[in-house]
Amino acid sequence: MPKIKTLVVDDEPGIRSGIFRILKKYSVGYPFLDEDFTFEIIEADNGIKALELIKGIKPDIVLLDNKLPGMEGVEVLKQMKDLNLDIPVMMITSFASLEIAVKATKRGAYNFVTKPFTSRELKSAVDSITKHLFLKRMTDKLHKEEKQIRFQFLSLLSHELKAPINAVESYLKMMQYSQFGENITSYKDVIDRSIDRMKGMRNLINDLLDITRFESGEKKRDLKEIDIKELALNSIDSFEPLAKQKGIEIQDDFPDYMYYIADSREIEIIFNNLISNAIKYNKQNGSIKVKISNTNKEILIIVEDTGIGMSEEEISKLFGEFVRIKNIKTKNIIGSGLGLSITKKIIELYGGNIRIESQTEKGSKFIISLPT
């Protein structure tokens, strides 16, 4: 079982031995933890020795008498505070005057137990300070993990933005130093590449705004009856020019209407992400099928392409943030790596799910079910 290193500081041997007897078989537990906390007792009979032990072994909690030879308990507290030793302290005192209580509290004492105390009173006080210690450690751990996640996120973001910025900068320098001559038409390819890179950065920023709004709950949702079929057709129309550039045919299989209570912007994001990906990762002269159907329990949306497909390992990573499938076939495809993560979050808002069927070189099928 996890041991709580407990320093007992009292000049009375009877008090120290009494605390040892009470705590040696005592444990503190939580319903959600597999093991209870037990106590390892370390003793000191004066304030100076206590401070040396505190600096050396760094106990988890301290049970500290105030009236001690050499250095009083409140002075030990002051020294601990000056040294930034953040250790929970419970004062044990035979007379807890208001002045001492205020001074001890200001210097970091968590709680008090007054001599003479019963076994139940000591256990209750120790139970409280142990739970305080546990909750503080959990909070510190969460803060640390949050900082680590924030650092990883910012590192990924800087990496995603740095590459296109560097590329655009190099293209502009080509033009600045007239590397291809003075004729502006000589730079058409460079200008097109720069525009593509800027579009990629704009899409990344928009995706980041979307995912932040969804996760923070700040986005106001406008839930009303909409025709999913109409949103699908609008999305297909908007991506038709991009599809034609690759000779891709988009086929639809829709009912006359498909009404659903939803936020039209959210459903639009789903179609836009799936159809744009089906085009980007498709083969030249390929095809895309977009199908919507309804059962008694759910609406099914299927987007199927004849593209490069994915392996099982690639599918397992696909819905992570900033995840893009990277191989020789995808190296020139620009994307934020957030689209499918956002799509999944939106689908889950409706209690739905998304799954993928895919084979390399044969294409991918994205299947969404939304409960009705």
C-alpha positions in Angstrom: 0.0 0.0 0.0 1.2 3.6 -0.6 3.0 5.0 2.4 2.5 8.5 3.7 5.8 9.6 5.2 4.7 11.3 8.5 7.0 13.4 10.6 5.8 13.6 14.3 7.5 16.5 16.1 6.9 16.6 19.9 9.2 16.8 22.9 6.9 14.4 24.9 7.9 10.8 24.3 4.4 9.7 25.4 2.7 11.8 22.7 5.0 10.5 20.0 4.5 6.9 21.0 0.8 7.4 21.3 0.6 8.8 17.8 2.7 5.9 16.5 0.3 3.3 18.1 -2.8 5.0 16.7 -1.4 5.4 13.1 0.6 2.2 12.7 -2.5 0.2 11.8 -4.6 3.1 10.5 -5.3 3.7 6.8 -7.0 6.3 4.7 -8.8 5.4 1.4 -10.9 6.6 -1.4 -13.7 4.5 -3.1 -12.0 5.0 -6.5 -8.5 3.9 -5.4 -7.3 0.3 -5.5 -5.2 0.7 -2.3 -5.5 2.7 0.9 -2.8 5.0 2.3 -0.9 3.8 5.3 1.6 5.8 7.5 5.3 5.5 8.0 6.2 7.4 11.2 9.4 9.4 11.7 10.0 11.2 15.0 11.8 14.3 16.2 11.8 15.8 19.7 12.8 19.4 18.9 12.3 22.0 16.2 15.9 22.2 15.0 16.0 18.4 14.4 12.6 18.6 12.8 13.8 21.2 10.3 16.8 19.1 9.4 14.6 16.1 8.7 12.1 18.2 6.8 14.9 19.5 4.5 16.5 16.1 4.2 13.8 13.4 3.9 11.0 15.8 2.8 8.1 14.1 4.6 4.6 14.0 3.0 2.9 15.5 6.1 4.1 17.0 9.4 2.4 16.7 12.8 4.0 19.6 14.7 3.9 20.6 18.3 4.2 24.3 19.0 6.0 24.3 22.4 9.3 22.8 21.5 12.8 23.2 22.9 15.2 25.3 20.8 12.7 26.4 18.1 9.0 26.7 18.5 6.6 25.1 16.0 5.5 28.4 14.5 9.2 29.2 13.8 9.6 25.9 12.1 6.6 26.8 9.9 8.2 30.2 9.1 11.5 28.5 8.1 9.5 26.0 5.9 7.7 28.9 4.2 11.0 30.8 3.6 12.5 27.6 2.0 9.3 27.1 -0.2 8.8 23.7 1.4 5.2 23.0 0.5 4.3 20.3 3.0 1.0 20.0 4.8 1.4 20.7 8.5 -1.0 19.8 11.3 -0.3 21.6 14.6 -0.5 19.6 17.8 -0.7 22.0 20.8 -1.9 21.9 24.4 -3.2 25.4 24.3 -4.2 26.9 20.9 -4.6 30.6 21.6 -6.1 32.8 18.8 -2.8 34.5 18.4 -0.9 31.2 17.8 -3.7 29.9 15.6 -3.6 33.0 13.4 0.2 33.0 13.2 0.4 29.3 12.4 -2.3 29.6 9.7 -0.5 32.5 8.1 2.7 30.5 8.0 1.0 27.5 6.3 -0.6 25.2 9.0 -3.4 23.2 7.5 -5.3 22.3 10.6 -5.0 21.8 14.4 -5.5 19.1 17.0 -5.5 20.0 20.7 -3.9 18.0 23.5 -5.1 15.8 25.0 -6.7 14.2 22.0 -8.6 10.9 21.6 -7.7 8.3 19.0 -10.8 9.3 17.0 -9.9 13.0 17.0 -6.4 12.2 15.8 -7.6 9.9 13.1 -10.2 12.4 11.9 -7.5 15.2 11.7 -5.1 12.9 9.9 -7.8 11.7 7.5 -8.5 15.4 6.6 -4.8 16.3 6.0 -4.1 13.1 4.0 -7.0 13.8 1.7 -5.9 17.4 1.4 -2.4 16.0 0.4 -3.9 13.6 -2.2 -6.1 16.3 -3.8 -3.2 18.7 -4.0 -1.0 16.2 -5.7 -3.8 15.3 -8.1 -4.2 19.0 -8.9 -0.5 19.5 -9.4 -0.4 16.5 -11.7 -3.3 17.8 -13.8 -1.6 21.3 -14.0 1.6 19.6 -15.1 -0.1 17.5 -17.7 -2.1 20.5 -18.9 1.2 22.4 -19.4 2.7 19.5 -21.2 -0.3 19.2 -23.5 -0.3 22.9 -24.1 3.4 22.8 -25.0 2.9 19.9 -27.4 0.0 21.7 -29.0 2.0 24.9 -29.5 4.9 22.9 -30.8 2.7 21.2 -33.4 1.0 24.5 -34.3 4.4 26.3 -34.8 5.6 23.4 -36.9 2.4 23.5 -39.0 2.7 27.2 -39.6 6.4 27.5 -40.0 6.7 25.3 -43.1 4.2 27.3 -45.3 5.6 30.6 -44.0 9.1 29.6 -45.0 7.9 28.4 -48.4 6.0 31.6 -49.1 9.0 33.6 -48.0 11.3 31.7 -50.3 8.9 32.2 -53.2 8.7 36.0 -52.5 12.5 36.2 -52.5 12.6 34.5 -55.9 10.4 37.3 -57.2 12.3 40.0 -55.2 15.6 39.0 -56.8 14.0 38.3 -60.2 15.5 34.8 -60.4 13.3 33.9 -63.4 13.6 37.3 -65.1 11.5 40.4 -65.2 8.4 38.9 -66.8 5.6 38.3 -64.3 4.2 35.4 -66.2 7.5 33.5 -65.4 6.4 33.4 -61.8 2.9 32.0 -62.3 3.9 28.6 -60.7 5.6 30.4 -57.8 2.5 32.6 -57.2 0.1 29.6 -57.4 2.2 27.7 -54.9 2.2 30.7 -52.6 -1.6 31.0 -52.8 -2.0 27.3 -52.0 0.3 27.7 -49.0 -1.7 30.7 -47.8 -5.0 28.8 -48.2 -3.5 26.0 -46.2 -2.7 28.4 -43.3 -6.1 30.0 -43.5 -7.8 26.6 -43.3 -5.6 25.6 -40.4 -6.6 28.8 -38.5 -10.3 28.2 -39.3 -10.0 24.6 -38.1 -8.3 25.7 -34.9 -11.1 28.2 -34.2 -13.7 25.5 -34.9 -12.1 22.9 -32.6 -11.5 25.5 -29.8 -15.2 26.5 -29.9 -16.5 23.0 -29.8 -14.2 21.9 -26.9 -14.8 25.1 -24.9 -18.5 25.0 -25.4 -18.4 28.7 -26.5 -19.9 28.0 -29.9 -23.7 28.8 -29.9 -25.6 26.1 -31.7 -28.6 26.8 -33.8 -30.5 23.6 -33.7 -33.5 23.4 -36.0 -35.1 21.2 -38.6 -32.8 21.1 -41.7 -32.7 19.1 -44.9 -29.5 17.2 -44.9 -29.8 16.4 -48.6 -29.7 20.1 -49.5 -26.6 20.7 -47.4 -24.9 17.7 -49.1 -25.8 19.1 -52.6 -24.4 22.5 -51.6 -21.2 20.9 -50.5 -20.9 18.9 -53.7 -21.5 22.0 -55.8 -18.8 24.0 -54.0 -16.2 21.2 -54.5 -17.2 20.4 -58.1 -14.5 22.7 -59.7 -11.8 21.0 -57.6 -13.1 17.6 -58.5 -13.1 18.5 -62.3 -9.4 19.5 -62.1 -8.6 15.9 -61.3 -11.3 14.4 -63.6 -13.2 13.1 -60.6 -16.9 12.3 -60.9 -19.1 12.9 -57.9 -22.2 10.7 -57.8 -25.0 11.2 -55.3 -27.7 8.8 -54.1 -30.2 10.9 -52.0 -33.8 10.6 -51.1 -36.2 13.4 -52.0 -35.6 15.0 -48.6 -34.0 14.1 -45.3 -35.1 16.3 -42.4 -33.1 16.3 -39.2 -32.8 18.5 -36.1 -29.3 19.9 -36.2 -27.1 23.0 -36.6 -26.7 23.4 -40.4 -23.2 24.8 -40.0 -22.1 21.6 -38.2 -23.5 19.3 -40.8 -22.0 21.5 -43.5 -18.6 21.0 -41.9 -19.0 17.2 -41.9 -19.8 17.1 -45.7 -17.1 19.7 -46.5 -14.4 17.7 -44.7 -15.4 14.3 -46.1 -15.9 15.4 -49.7 -12.8 17.6 -49.8 -10.7 14.7 -48.4 -12.3 12.3 -50.9 -11.1 14.6 -53.7 -7.6 15.3 -52.3 -6.8 11.7 -51.6 -8.4 10.3 -54.8 -6.7 9.2 -58.0 -6.8 11.1 -61.3 -10.1 10.4 -63.1 -11.5 8.6 -60.0 -14.9 8.8 -58.6 -16.8 9.6 -55.3 -20.2 8.4 -54.1 -22.1 10.3 -51.6 -25.1 8.4 -50.2 -27.7 9.4 -47.6 -30.3 6.9 -46.3 -32.7 6.6 -43.3 -33.7 3.7 -41.1 -36.2 3.8 -38.2 -33.3 4.5 -35.8 -30.6 6.4 -37.7 -29.6 8.5 -40.6 -26.6 7.0 -42.6 -24.2 9.2 -44.5 -21.6 7.4 -46.7 -18.8 9.0 -48.6 -16.8 6.5 -50.7 -13.9 7.2 -53.0 -11.6 5.4 -55.3 -8.5 6.9 -53.9 -5.2 5.8 -52.4 -6.8 4.1 -49.4 -5.2 3.5 -46.0 -3.8 0.7 -43.9 -5.3 -0.5 -40.6 -2.5 1.3 -38.7 -3.2 4.6 -40.6 -6.9 4.3 -39.9 -6.3 3.9 -36.2 -4.5 7.3 -36.1 -6.8 9.2 -38.4 -9.0 11.1 -35.9 -6.2 12.5 -33.8 -5.5 16.2 -33.9 -2.8 17.3 -36.4 -2.7 13.8 -37.9 -2.1 13.5 -41.6 -1.3 10.3 -43.4 2.3 10.8 -44.6 3.7 8.7 -47.4 5.1 9.2 -50.9 1.5 9.6 -52.3 0.4 12.3 -49.8 3.6 14.4 -49.6 2.2 17.2 -51.8 -1.3 17.3 -50.3 -1.9 20.3 -48.0 -4.1 20.0 -45.0 -4.3 21.1 -41.3 -4.7 17.5 -39.9 -7.7 18.8 -37.9 -10.6 18.2 -40.3 -11.4 14.7 -39.3 -10.9 15.3 -35.6 -13.4 18.2 -35.8 -15.8 16.0 -37.9 -15.7 13.2 -35.2 -16.4 15.7 -32.4 -19.4 17.1 -34.2 -20.8 13.7 -34.9 -20.4 12.8 -31.2 -22.4 15.9 -30.3 -25.4 14.2 -31.9 -24.7 10.9 -30.2 -23.5 9.4 -33.5 -20.4 7.6 -34.7 -18.1 7.4 -37.7 -16.2 4.4 -39.0 -13.9 3.7 -41.9 -13.5 0.9 -44.3 -10.4 1.2 -46.5 -7.8 -0.7 -48.5 -4.6 0.7 -49.9 -4.9 1.5 -53.6 -8.6 0.7 -53.6 -10.1 3.6 -51.8 -11.9 4.5 -48.6 -15.5 4.5 -47.3 -16.5 6.8 -44.4 -19.8 5.7 -42.8 -21.6 8.1 -40.4 -24.6 7.2 -38.3 -26.7 9.8 -36.6 -29.5 8.6 -34.3 -33.0 9.9 -35.1 
